[in-house]
């Protein structure tokens, strides 16, 4: 018999961060790494403990099924190549988590992301995701979404072929996940404190 070689790091789940121009694509710098650690600690998923970054017009977006698109300020429209990349990523089965780190800002990051999502998927509405959705039952039982702030009672989503292909959060999930180099939580969680932070990690 011959030896089989492991697939290696390329087979690990990557909390891959979307890079884009004109905004802050790392508003909660340590959040992707912290989420990777929580995945390893709580589940049987093998994540990359140092998540990578990618632009939407880079063919490498298709190396992973998940993109984490975060920000805290408005940004200029994506290029046509980025819009095409986003569209193809979703149509080929990818999942995009859009996380607004400043959800109380009107016409901020989430408004810009919605604009470009409508360009990429003009026939797919952005609609409330009911709290009875599988997302809230797939590992933990959760009554509603929460992040650094309690935020709206529901997430939003774009449903493609009966799956939530894009999930939009106005809860600053990354703000609840982020820790500093000493292991301290970076941001206070309001109004529910540490119990709310735990629910944000579970989500």
C-alpha positions in Angstrom: 0.0 0.0 0.0 1.1 3.6 -0.6 0.8 6.5 1.7 -2.0 9.1 1.2 -1.1 12.8 1.6 -3.4 15.1 3.5 -5.1 17.9 1.6 -3.6 20.4 4.1 -4.5 24.0 4.9 -6.5 24.5 1.7 -9.2 22.2 3.1 -9.7 24.3 6.2 -12.6 26.7 6.7 -11.4 30.2 6.1 -13.2 33.2 7.6 -12.1 35.1 4.5 -12.4 38.9 4.7 -13.5 41.0 1.7 -11.1 43.8 0.7 -12.5 46.8 -1.1 -11.5 50.4 -1.9 -12.6 53.5 -0.1 -13.7 52.1 3.3 -12.5 50.2 6.3 -12.6 46.5 5.4 -11.1 45.6 8.9 -13.2 47.6 11.3 -12.9 44.9 14.0 -9.3 43.8 13.2 -9.2 40.6 15.3 -12.8 39.5 14.7 -12.2 36.9 11.9 -9.3 35.3 13.9 -11.4 35.2 17.0 -14.3 33.6 15.1 -11.9 30.9 13.7 -10.8 30.1 17.3 -14.3 29.8 18.5 -15.2 27.5 15.6 -12.2 25.2 16.5 -13.1 25.3 20.2 -16.8 24.6 19.8 -17.3 22.5 16.7 -15.6 19.7 14.7 -14.8 22.3 11.9 -11.1 22.8 11.2 -10.6 26.5 10.5 -7.6 28.4 9.4 -6.5 30.3 12.6 -5.1 33.1 10.5 -8.0 34.0 8.1 -7.1 35.4 4.7 -8.3 38.4 2.7 -9.4 38.7 -0.9 -10.9 41.2 -3.4 -14.1 40.4 -5.1 -12.4 40.6 -8.5 -9.8 38.0 -7.6 -10.4 34.5 -8.8 -9.2 33.2 -5.4 -12.6 34.0 -4.0 -13.8 30.7 -5.3 -11.3 28.8 -3.1 -13.6 29.1 -0.1 -17.4 28.9 0.3 -17.6 31.8 2.8 -16.8 35.6 2.6 -17.0 38.0 5.6 -17.7 41.5 4.3 -17.4 44.0 7.1 -17.2 47.8 7.3 -18.1 50.9 9.3 -18.3 53.7 6.8 -19.9 54.3 3.3 -17.7 53.4 0.4 -17.7 54.1 -3.4 -19.4 51.7 -5.8 -17.6 48.5 -6.5 -16.0 48.1 -9.9 -17.9 46.2 -12.6 -15.3 43.3 -12.2 -16.0 43.2 -8.4 -19.7 43.1 -9.0 -19.3 40.2 -11.5 -17.1 38.4 -9.0 -19.7 38.8 -6.2 -22.5 37.6 -8.5 -20.6 34.5 -9.6 -19.5 33.7 -6.1 -23.1 33.7 -4.9 -24.5 31.9 -8.0 -21.9 29.1 -7.6 -23.0 28.4 -4.0 -21.0 30.8 -1.9 -22.3 32.4 1.3 -21.6 36.1 2.1 -22.0 37.5 5.6 -22.3 41.3 5.5 -21.5 42.8 9.0 -22.1 46.5 9.7 -19.7 47.6 12.5 -21.5 51.0 12.8 -25.2 50.1 12.5 -26.4 53.4 13.9 -24.9 55.4 11.1 -27.5 56.4 8.4 -26.2 55.9 4.8 -23.1 54.2 6.1 -21.5 50.8 5.2 -24.7 48.8 5.1 -26.3 51.2 2.6 -23.3 50.9 0.4 -23.2 47.1 0.6 -27.0 47.0 -0.2 -26.4 49.2 -3.3 -23.7 46.8 -4.7 -25.6 43.7 -3.8 -28.6 45.0 -5.8 -26.2 45.6 -8.7 -24.8 42.0 -8.4 -28.2 40.3 -7.9 -30.8 42.7 -9.4 -33.6 40.1 -9.4 -33.1 39.0 -5.8 -34.8 41.1 -3.1 -33.2 41.9 0.3 -35.7 40.7 2.8 -36.1 40.0 6.5 -34.8 36.6 7.5 -37.4 35.1 9.9 -36.0 33.9 13.3 -37.5 30.5 12.6 -34.9 30.0 9.8 -32.4 27.1 10.0 -29.7 29.6 10.8 -31.1 29.9 14.3 -31.5 26.1 14.7 -28.5 24.6 13.0 -26.1 24.3 15.9 -27.4 26.5 18.8 -31.0 27.4 19.4 -31.2 31.2 19.2 -34.3 33.4 19.6 -32.9 36.3 17.5 -29.7 37.9 16.2 -27.5 39.9 18.5 -24.0 41.4 18.2 -22.1 44.2 20.0 -25.5 45.9 19.9 -28.9 44.2 20.2 -29.9 45.8 16.9 -32.9 44.8 14.8 -35.1 41.8 15.7 -34.2 40.1 12.4 -31.3 39.7 10.0 -31.8 40.4 6.3 -31.0 38.0 3.5 -31.0 37.4 -0.2 -32.5 34.0 -1.0 -31.0 32.3 -4.0 -32.3 28.9 -5.0 -34.0 28.5 -1.6 -30.9 29.2 0.4 -29.8 32.3 2.3 -26.9 33.1 0.1 -26.2 36.6 1.5 -26.9 37.5 5.1 -26.9 41.1 6.3 -26.4 42.0 9.9 -26.9 45.5 11.5 -25.7 44.2 14.9 -21.8 44.6 14.7 -21.1 40.9 15.1 -17.4 41.4 14.8 -17.5 43.9 17.7 -18.8 41.2 20.0 -16.1 38.7 18.8 -13.0 40.9 18.8 -10.3 40.5 21.4 -7.0 42.3 22.0 -3.5 40.8 22.1 -3.9 40.2 25.8 -7.1 38.2 25.4 -9.4 41.0 26.7 -12.7 41.7 24.8 -12.1 44.8 22.8 -15.6 46.3 22.9 -18.4 46.4 25.5 -21.6 44.6 24.5 -24.9 46.6 25.0 -27.3 46.2 26.5 -27.0 42.6 27.5 -23.3 42.3 28.5 -21.5 39.0 28.4 -24.6 36.9 28.0 -25.3 38.8 24.8 -21.7 38.4 23.7 -22.0 34.7 24.1 -25.2 34.7 21.9 -23.3 36.7 19.3 -20.6 34.1 19.2 -23.2 31.3 19.0 -24.9 33.0 16.0 
